Amino acid sequence: MGKGVKIAVIAGVLLVLVGGWLIKGYNGVIRMDEDVKEKWAQVENQLKRRYDLIPNLVETVKGFAAHEQGIFTAIAEARTKYFAAQSVGEKVEASRGLEGALSRLLMLQENYPQLKANENFLKLQDSLEGTENRIAVERMRYNESVKTINAHVRGFPGSVFAGIAGVQQAVYYDLPAGQEAAPQVKF
């Protein structure tokens, strides 16, 4: 083989290797971005379940605590903000607002003993508790996915591939300060 053929073969092999590396890097960042979106969709499924349960819970409590209008208004406003939100960050913020109002709603049972004994309230409370647990699990999975993509996007050469693909850092779904613990519900 001639010297020119050897150089052409080596250049071809290098071109294939570099091309494969570029394709793998680009596809990797796209997969991570899709994973974040899929995990967020699961969080949204559970948040929607929560938002579907809340009107029933509110109606049950209203019968016993009609003068607690501020809590009912806060819950309605939080639901409206969530469904009007366009971005993940806006939805996270709206969800945080609901969590505070919802904990205040559940605390009302301390002031209304007959509410504690209401079967509908207890069933709804159990359903809501299960939903909150599901949200916590999905939020954890989502945040793990966000951590992976953010580390990749901030590093090299991931930042190059992310720039080419138009992928940006994702938003964590963290709890606001003071809400790390679940609200205490006493019977």
C-alpha positions in Angstrom: 0.0 0.0 0.0 1.1 3.4 -0.8 1.7 6.2 1.7 -1.3 8.1 0.4 -3.6 5.2 0.9 -2.5 4.7 4.5 -3.1 8.3 5.3 -6.5 8.1 3.7 -7.4 5.0 5.7 -6.2 6.6 8.9 -8.1 9.8 8.1 -11.2 7.8 7.3 -11.0 5.8 10.6 -10.5 9.0 12.6 -13.4 10.6 10.8 -15.6 7.7 11.6 -14.5 7.7 15.3 -15.0 11.5 15.7 -18.4 11.3 13.8 -19.5 8.4 16.1 -18.5 10.3 19.2 -20.4 13.4 18.0 -23.5 11.4 17.3 -23.3 9.5 20.6 -22.9 12.8 22.5 -25.7 14.5 20.7 -28.1 11.6 21.1 -27.1 11.2 24.8 -28.1 14.8 25.7 -31.4 14.3 23.8 -32.1 11.1 25.7 -31.4 12.9 29.0 -33.7 15.8 28.0 -36.5 13.3 27.1 -36.0 11.5 30.4 -36.5 14.8 32.3 -39.6 15.5 30.3 -40.9 12.0 31.0 -40.2 12.2 34.7 -42.0 15.6 34.8 -45.0 14.1 33.1 -45.2 11.6 35.9 -45.1 14.4 38.5 -47.8 16.2 36.6 -50.0 13.0 36.6 -49.8 12.9 40.4 -50.3 16.6 40.8 -53.4 16.4 38.6 -54.7 13.6 40.8 -54.2 15.8 43.8 -56.0 18.7 42.1 -58.9 16.4 41.2 -59.3 15.3 44.8 -59.1 18.7 46.4 -62.5 20.0 45.3 -64.2 17.0 46.9 -62.2 17.5 50.1 -63.0 21.2 50.1 -66.7 20.6 49.7 -66.7 18.1 52.5 -65.0 20.5 54.8 -67.1 23.5 53.8 -70.2 21.9 55.3 -68.5 21.9 58.7 -66.3 25.0 58.5 -68.1 27.5 56.2 -66.5 30.5 57.9 -63.0 29.4 56.9 -63.3 31.2 53.5 -59.7 32.3 53.4 -58.4 28.7 53.1 -61.0 27.8 50.4 -60.0 30.9 48.4 -56.3 30.2 48.7 -56.9 26.6 47.4 -59.0 27.8 44.5 -56.4 30.4 43.6 -53.6 27.8 43.7 -55.5 25.4 41.5 -56.1 28.2 39.0 -52.5 29.3 39.0 -51.4 25.7 38.4 -53.6 25.1 35.4 -52.7 28.5 33.9 -48.9 27.9 34.4 -47.0 27.5 31.1 -43.5 26.4 32.3 -42.3 23.7 34.7 -41.0 26.5 37.1 -44.4 28.2 37.2 -46.2 24.8 37.9 -43.7 24.1 40.7 -44.4 27.5 42.2 -48.2 27.0 42.0 -47.9 23.6 43.5 -45.9 25.0 46.4 -48.7 27.5 47.1 -51.3 24.7 47.2 -49.2 22.6 49.6 -49.4 25.4 52.2 -53.1 26.0 51.8 -53.8 22.3 51.8 -52.0 21.8 55.1 -54.1 24.5 56.6 -57.2 22.8 55.3 -56.2 19.5 56.9 -55.5 21.2 60.2 -59.1 22.4 60.4 -60.2 19.0 61.7 -58.6 19.9 65.1 -61.2 22.6 65.4 -64.1 20.6 64.2 -64.5 17.2 66.0 -67.5 16.2 63.9 -65.3 16.5 60.8 -62.9 13.9 62.2 -65.7 11.4 62.3 -67.0 12.2 58.8 -66.5 9.1 56.6 -66.2 11.1 53.3 -63.6 13.3 54.9 -61.6 10.3 56.1 -61.7 8.6 52.7 -60.6 11.7 50.9 -57.9 12.3 53.4 -56.6 8.8 52.9 -56.7 9.3 49.1 -54.9 12.6 49.4 -52.2 11.0 51.7 -51.6 8.3 49.1 -51.4 10.9 46.4 -48.9 13.0 48.4 -46.7 9.9 48.8 -46.8 9.3 45.0 -46.0 12.9 44.4 -43.0 12.6 46.7 -41.7 9.5 44.9 -42.2 11.1 41.4 -40.6 14.4 42.6 -37.6 12.4 43.7 -37.3 10.6 40.4 -37.7 13.9 38.5 -35.0 15.6 40.6 -32.6 12.7 40.0 -33.2 13.1 36.3 -32.7 16.9 36.6 -29.4 16.3 38.5 -28.1 14.1 35.7 -28.9 16.4 32.8 -27.8 19.6 34.7 -24.4 18.0 35.5 -24.0 16.9 31.8 -25.1 20.3 30.5 -22.7 22.2 32.8 -19.7 20.0 32.0 -17.5 19.6 29.0 -18.2 18.3 26.3 -21.8 18.0 27.4 -22.3 21.7 27.2 -21.3 21.6 23.6 -23.8 18.9 22.7 -26.5 20.6 24.8 -25.8 23.9 22.9 -26.1 22.1 19.6 -29.3 20.3 20.6 -30.8 23.4 22.3 -31.1 21.6 25.6 -30.8 23.8 28.8 -30.6 23.1 32.5 -33.8 21.8 34.0 -35.6 23.2 37.1 -35.5 21.2 40.3 -38.8 20.6 42.1 -37.7 21.5 45.6 -39.9 22.2 48.6 -40.0 25.8 49.8 -38.3 26.5 53.1 -40.3 25.4 56.1 -42.2 22.7 54.3 -39.7 19.9 54.5 -41.9 18.0 56.9 -45.4 16.8 56.3 -48.2 18.6 58.1 -49.2 17.0 61.4 -52.7 15.6 61.3 -54.1 14.7 64.7 -57.2 12.8 65.5 
